[in-house]
Amino acid sequence: MTDTEILELSCTGIARAIRDRKLSAVSAMQTVLARAEAVQPKLNCFLRIDADAALEAARLADREIARGHVRGPLHGVPMAHKDMYYR
């Protein structure tokens, strides 16, 4: 799958591609991180991008999914949170 194809997918489309093993969570995350890095200087839409933690989470998701442990319907799908997000 090309970067353009990945970026054109919805969250459910990415989830389906990961589940069907047409795409890995790591590949999806790398594509999204590259896009975020490309638009950030112009849009200034992220307070912080923690690429290392995001890629580690994607690697963990791929390992879990490979073992059949799916945490939910969007497991492995890259997400960004609005700065108002409270955890």
N, C-alpha and C positions, 0 to 999 in steps of 0.2 A: 504494500500500500504506500502511495506517495504522501509526502507531507500535505500537499493540497487536498488529497482525498481525505486524509485524517481530519484536517481542519474544517472540512465541509460537513463532517458527521455531527449529528446531535449527540447529546450525552447517552441516550439509549442506543444510538448507532455504534458509538465507541464501545459501550458495554457489550453489545451483541458481538462485535468483531473480536473483542477480547475473549468472550465466552466461547466463540466458535474457533478460536486460535488463529484468526486471520491477522491479528494484531496483538502485540504484547503491551502490557501496561507501561513498561519502560520505553518502548517506541512511541507510544502516545504521549508520555510525559516529556520525552526529549523534543518532540515536535512542538508541543504546547510551550515549553520553556524557550525554545528558539524563537517562536512567534512573539512571546511576551517580551523577550529581550529586544527584538526588532522594533516593536511599537512603543516600548516604554519611553525612549528619549522624546518622542513627539507627543504622546498622549499623557505621560506621567500618571498612569492609572494604577500603579502598584506602590504601596509604601515600602514593601520588602518582598523580595523573591528569594526563598531559601532553596535553591536548586539542589544542593547536596541532600537535604532532608527529603525533598520531593522525589528525587531519584531513588533514594534508599527505600522510601515507602512503596514506590512502584516495583522495585525488585522484590520486596516482601510480598506484595500483592501477587506478582507472577508466581512466586514459590507456593503461596497458599492456594491459588487457583489450580496450579498443576497438581497439588495433592488432593484436590476436590473440596477444599475448605473455602467456600464463597461466603463472605460476610453479608452480602446483600446485593440487590440488583445493579448497583453502580460500583461494585468493588473493582478497583483498578482504574477507574475513570478519573483523569486529572480534574481538579476543582480549584477555584480561587475563591477566597472569601472577602466580602466587603469589609472595610476597616471598622464597621460597626459590629461585626460579628463578635459575640461574647462567648468565651468557652468556660 
